[in-house]
Amino acid sequence: MNIDQDTVRKVSEQIIATKGHQRSDDSDTNYLLDADLSVLGKDRETYMEYTLKIRKEYAVYPDFLYKPGRKKVLQHFLKLESIFKTDTFRNQYEDQARKNIEWEIESL
């Protein structure tokens, strides 16, 4: 594909960064992480559709395994000082994301 190794390295690091969603020194990575999580801050109907898709993705797990695991993931996001790394996403989505996550935790 004729892609230089620096680009391959950067893309690999960005993909790996989506696992922990921790702030990066690289602004492009922060924007990628925020875009990846932006659904968390959408309106409730969109968020509910997203949660159904997540449940479908993990359908192999029965509720007694899925629900505690999902709660752990959601609580991880609530413990962060800010879910979103960039001012742009934080200003647009942070408050609604926290409300959506709290709603989902209560509904599990």
C-alpha positions as CSV (number, residue, x, y, z in Angstrom):
1,M,0.0,0.0,0.0
2,N,3.1,2.2,0.1
3,I,2.3,3.7,3.5
4,D,5.2,5.0,5.5
5,Q,6.0,3.4,8.9
6,D,5.3,6.5,10.9
7,T,1.7,6.6,9.6
8,V,1.3,2.9,10.3
9,R,2.7,3.4,13.9
10,K,0.4,6.4,14.5
11,V,-2.7,4.6,13.3
12,S,-1.8,1.5,15.4
13,E,-1.4,3.7,18.5
14,Q,-4.7,5.4,17.8
15,I,-6.5,2.1,17.5
16,I,-5.0,0.8,20.7
17,A,-5.9,4.1,22.4
18,T,-9.6,3.3,21.9
19,K,-9.3,0.5,24.5
20,G,-8.7,2.8,27.5
21,H,-9.9,6.2,26.2
22,Q,-7.2,8.0,28.1
23,R,-6.1,11.5,27.1
24,S,-3.2,11.5,24.7
25,D,-0.4,14.0,24.0
26,D,-1.5,13.8,20.3
27,S,-4.5,16.0,19.5
28,D,-5.5,13.9,16.5
29,T,-5.8,10.9,18.8
30,N,-7.9,12.9,21.3
31,Y,-10.3,13.9,18.5
32,L,-10.5,10.2,17.4
33,L,-11.3,9.1,20.9
34,D,-14.0,11.8,21.2
35,A,-15.5,10.9,17.9
36,D,-15.6,7.2,19.0
37,L,-17.5,8.1,22.2
38,S,-19.7,10.9,20.8
39,V,-22.7,8.6,20.7
40,L,-22.7,8.6,24.5
41,G,-23.7,12.3,24.4
42,K,-26.4,12.1,21.8
43,D,-30.1,12.5,22.5
44,R,-31.7,9.7,24.6
45,E,-33.4,8.0,21.7
46,T,-30.2,7.7,19.8
47,Y,-28.4,6.5,22.9
48,M,-31.1,3.9,23.5
49,E,-30.6,2.6,20.0
50,Y,-26.9,2.4,20.6
51,T,-27.4,0.4,23.8
52,L,-29.5,-2.1,21.9
53,K,-26.7,-2.5,19.3
54,I,-24.1,-3.0,22.1
55,R,-26.3,-5.7,23.7
56,K,-26.7,-7.4,20.3
57,E,-22.9,-7.3,19.8
58,Y,-22.5,-9.1,23.2
59,A,-25.5,-11.4,22.8
60,V,-23.3,-14.4,23.4
61,Y,-23.2,-13.4,27.1
62,P,-26.2,-14.0,29.3
63,D,-27.5,-11.0,31.3
64,F,-25.9,-12.2,34.5
65,L,-22.5,-11.8,32.9
66,Y,-23.3,-8.9,30.5
67,K,-24.9,-6.5,33.0
68,P,-22.1,-6.4,35.6
69,G,-19.5,-6.0,32.8
70,R,-21.4,-3.2,31.1
71,K,-21.9,-1.4,34.4
72,K,-18.1,-1.6,35.0
73,V,-17.4,0.0,31.6
74,L,-20.0,2.7,32.2
75,Q,-18.7,3.4,35.7
76,H,-15.2,3.8,34.3
77,F,-16.4,6.6,32.1
78,L,-18.2,8.3,35.0
79,K,-15.0,8.2,37.1
80,L,-13.1,10.1,34.5
81,E,-12.7,13.8,35.2
82,S,-14.0,14.3,31.6
83,I,-15.2,11.7,29.2
84,F,-14.2,13.8,26.3
85,K,-10.7,14.9,25.7
86,T,-11.2,18.0,23.5
87,D,-13.1,21.2,24.4
88,T,-15.2,20.9,21.2
89,F,-16.6,17.5,22.2
90,R,-16.7,18.2,25.9
91,N,-18.8,21.3,25.4
92,Q,-21.2,19.6,23.1
93,Y,-21.6,16.2,24.7
94,E,-20.2,15.9,28.2
95,D,-23.4,16.7,30.2
96,Q,-25.7,14.5,28.1
97,A,-23.2,11.7,28.1
98,R,-23.1,11.6,31.9
99,K,-27.0,11.6,32.0
100,N,-27.2,8.9,29.4
101,I,-24.6,6.7,31.2
102,E,-26.4,7.2,34.6
103,W,-29.7,6.3,33.0
104,E,-28.2,3.1,31.5
105,I,-26.7,2.0,34.7
106,E,-30.0,2.4,36.5
107,S,-31.8,0.5,33.8
108,L,-29.4,-2.5,33.9
